[in-house]
Amino acid sequence: EGGCYVSTANLDGETNLKIKYAAASTQSKLCGQVSDAESDTSADGQHAAEQDPMPLLDRTVAGLGTLGGAVRAEAPQKSIHNFTGTIRVG
């Protein structure tokens, strides 16, 4: 859960997609508690649709409005191999 495939061909020339994962804190803030049985049956026997009628993608998009944070990055540099930055979410 929380993964996506990213193309880095413009950065490193590799054409294979790489999988990247969301930080657990960000994912839980956007999606709430996502069970392993999001599409199956939970421990109490309920289907995910019975627990929360809103689909996971819709819950995630709705959560974007509640997500705050800041990005701090260094000024542009000549080197493309080093970068210093911080993202704060919360």
Summary of the structure (lengths in Angstrom):
residues: 90
radius of gyration: 17.7
end to end distance: 20.4
largest distance: 57.0
contacts: 158
relative contact order: 0.15
helix: 30%
strand: 22%
